[in-house]
Amino acid sequence: MKYLCVIYIEEKKLSAMPKGDYQSVVKACFDYEEDLRKTGQIIAAEALEPTPAARTVQVRDGKASITDGPFAETKEQLAGFFMINAGDLNDAIRVASNMPQARIGSIEVRPIKDLAQH
């Protein structure tokens, strides 16, 4: 089964980290991604630019509205994702709990819906 592991991190905490600590976290993330690649569990993984680079698009009554930043104000911001193959939800949770980002933020684990079967 495919799962999306959505990474949320407080951007302010991340930007306040000492450079060496930040680089250590980034290296750990790359190392873990490589481990998942070796086991065939990784489908895709990407980091996102900080929220000031984001735009939110909504269309209501045929009219598009674009606002700066993310739609919702939250403590943690969407920082990136891993799309993985896992045997079941427990396996996906195990993978997410080993992600270095889980130590400084949170990981939402969600099954990918197969729309062809609905």
Buried (B, 14 or more C-beta within 10 A) or exposed (E): EBBBBBBBBBBEEBEEEEEEEBEEBEEBBEEBBEEBEEEEBBBEBEEEEEBEEBEEEEEEEEEEEEEEBBEEEEEBBBBBBBBBBBEEEEBBBEBBEEBBBBEBBBBEBEEEEEEEEE
